């Protein structure tokens, strides 16, 4: 995303994780709220369709629920769920407002984006049609992820938020 902003590429920047969970054919639906002027940022939600949840490991469900709660506290977006979803799109003008050098580059990228978007009061849209393309085995530990998320949020000095 940072390279897209630096190079001035496009009006909308889309991020699609390379783990095979998202179908690129759905990008047109993800960007629609941004194109229509209803949102600055759009993200997928793997948890809207209950049928797809049966293939998700229980540890991932619980971990994502906990991370969703912490993300809601840090970002102020109380109606959003699935903060770690890697299927996102953002208006390039909104992206240019964010301190890209301060956004996490690893697992908490999406949660950190929501935190930064909350600071600039961006309008965030959750796409409810988010399909599963395949189940993926959980590769992270619930406690370690929650601890790391809390440590990153609470150790950020106030001066780094702007």
N, C-alpha and C positions, 0 to 999 in steps of 0.2 A: 504494500500500500504506500509506503514511504516513497518508493521509486516512482510510482504513478504520479504522486503529487509533485515531486521534484522535476519530472519530465513533462508535466502538464498534459498527461494522457487522459482524454475522455471527460465526460460529464458525470459518469457514475463509475465507481470502482467496485468490483465484485470480488469477494473472497470465497473460494470453494476449497475445503480441505481435500487433500489427496488420498484419503483413506477409503474411498469407495462408498461412503454412506449417503452421499448426495448425488442426485442425477442432474447433470448440467442442462438437461432439457427444461428444467423448471426455473432457470434464471429469469426468463421473461416474466414469470409471475412474481418472483422476488423483487424485481426492479420496478414493477408497475406502480406501487404507492409513491415511489420517489419521482417517477416520470409524471404522475398525476398531481404532484405537489402536495400530497398528503403526509409525506414523511421525509426526513433527512437521512434516516438509516433504517434498513429493513433487515430482519433476521429470521431464520427458520426456527421452528419449534417441533422437535421430535416427539413431544409428549401430548400433542393435541389429539392425535389419533390413538385411542386406547388399544386398538387391535395390534399396533406395532410394538406396544410395550411388552407384550408377552415374550418376545425374543430378546429383550434386553436383560442382562444380568441384574439381579437384585441389588448387588453392591453398587452398580452404576446408577440405578434408580435412586437409591438412598443418598449417594454422594451428590448426584445432581440436584436433588431436593435441598440438601444442605447448602451447596454452592449457590443455588438460586436465592435462598434466603439471605445469605451474606451479600450477594450481589445487589439485591434489592435494598439492603441497608446502605451499602456504599454508593449506589448510583441514584437512588430515589425513584427508580422505575418499578413501582410496586405491582404493576399489572403484568410484567414480563415474566416468562419462565424459560428455562433452558439457556442460561447465559453462556454456556460453553459451546453452543452450536456454532460450527464453523462455516455455515452457509449464510453469508452476509453481503449486503450492498450498502454503499454510502454515496451520497451526493458529494462530488469532488470539492465543492465550495465549503461544505461542512467539514470534510476531512482536512482541509487546509487550516481550519481553526484549531485543530488539535495539536498538542505538543508531541509529535510522532516519536521524538527521541526518548520520551519518558514512558511510552506505552510498552508493556511487557511484550517480549518477542517469543515467548514460549507458551506453555499450557494456558496461562491466564490472559492471553491476548484479548479474547472476546470479552471477558469480564472487565478487564481494564479499559477496553474501548467503551463499554457501557458507563463506567465510572467517569471517564473523560467526557463523554457525550452528555452526561448529566450536568457536568460543570458548565458546559456551554448551552445548556437547556435545549438540546436537539430533540426533535420529534422522532421517536423510535416506534417502528411498526413491527409486529410479530406476524409472520406469514403462517396461517393455520393449516395450510395444505401440505406442509412438509412431509414428504414420504420417506420411508426407509427403503434403501436399495439392497441392503444386506445387513445382517447382524454382525457385530464385531465384539470380540471378547474384550472385557474390561482389562486395561493394562495399567491402571493406576490404583493406588491404595487410598481408600476413603479418608483415613486419618491424616495421612501425609499431605493430601491435597488440601483438606480444610485448614490444616496448620499452616501450610505454605501460603494459602490465600490470605488468611488473617495476618500473618507476619508481613506480607507485602503491603496490605492496605494500611495497617496500623503503624508501620515504620516509615511511611511516606511523610516527610516533613511538609508542613503547610505551604512553604515556599515552592515546593515542587508541583503543587496542584494548579498553578497558573501558567 
